Amino acid sequence: MNDRQLDVLVICGSLRRGSYNAALARSLPALAPPGFALRAAPSFEKFPIYNLDLQNSSGFPTEVNAWADAIRAADALIIVSPEYNWSIPGGLKNAIDWASRMKEQPFKDKPVALQSVAPGILGGSRSQYHLRQSLTSVDTILFGRPEVIIANAAQKFDEKTLALKDQTAIDLIKQQLAAFEKFIRRVSAKV
Ligand SMILES: Cc1cc2nc3c(=O)[nH]c(=O)nc-3n(C[C@H](O)[C@H](O)[C@H](O)COP(=O)(O)O)c2cc1C
């Protein structure tokens, strides 16, 4: 282990302009330890729905290659995502499905931490457990605890600016990111 700064890619599962999850992702640089350099992943918004016929006829779309390259280059990932119908939002799942078919599979051996926000009382936690299944399938190294699950979002983000204002959530995120840094340096062969 050394103490070089870690390149950590943040993937947001929501494409919505006023997204709470995107707001949470934007709050992370201020809460991360000095050992993290965070950057946002390119959008998966334009990815076609995965179809092996399409892959066979036209190969991987440019946007999918860009997304996969960003993942490959990173030391670790943080996925910040809402829950749709008790599971992973289709756009994010589709992106994982595309990347999973690539030869140099970008998720392999990549440390990953999860975060979710929802207006409801379960805070998107069910999407995290489904993500854990899919991310195990693509050979990531999953960070365990503390889990960042933010429920009742409307009370925790500023109504106008969407800044995260809840001190308990802020403290929990700081704890998770600090523990995730130690985890990455422990499990990753690259650092
Ligand atoms: C298609 C769809 C399904 C949803 N299903 C759930 C759900 O299962 N559990 C939940 O807590 N919220 C669910 N919601 C509400 C989302 O948590 C809420 O819209 C949230 O703000 C989405 O995240 P975002 O603000 O980052 O876009 C759903 C929303 C949509 C649009």
The ligand as a Gaussian input file, in Angstrom:
#p B3LYP/6-31G(d) Opt

LIG

0 1
 C      -40.027000       4.062000     -12.410000
 C      -39.877000       4.422000     -10.960000
 C      -39.918000       3.454000      -9.995000
 C      -39.714000       3.784000      -8.660000
 N      -39.678000       2.780000      -7.720000
 C      -39.289000       3.081000      -6.467000
 C      -39.037000       2.037000      -5.526000
 O      -39.172000       0.875000      -5.800000
 N      -38.611000       2.387000      -4.299000
 C      -38.394000       3.707000      -3.938000
 O      -37.975000       3.972000      -2.815000
 N      -38.674000       4.701000      -4.799000
 C      -39.082000       4.420000      -6.053000
 N      -39.314000       5.415000      -6.952000
 C      -39.212000       6.805000      -6.494000
 C      -37.773000       7.276000      -6.559000
 O      -37.094000       6.895000      -5.389000
 C      -37.760000       8.795000      -6.695000
 O      -38.389000       9.175000      -7.895000
 C      -36.361000       9.339000      -6.599000
 O      -36.407000      10.727000      -6.504000
 C      -35.534000       8.904000      -7.800000
 O      -34.202000       9.234000      -7.637000
 P      -33.587000      10.582000      -8.230000
 O      -34.176000      11.706000      -7.434000
 O      -32.130000      10.452000      -8.022000
 O      -33.967000      10.659000      -9.686000
 C      -39.523000       5.126000      -8.284000
 C      -39.521000       6.111000      -9.270000
 C      -39.690000       5.781000     -10.590000
 C      -39.629000       6.873000     -11.647000

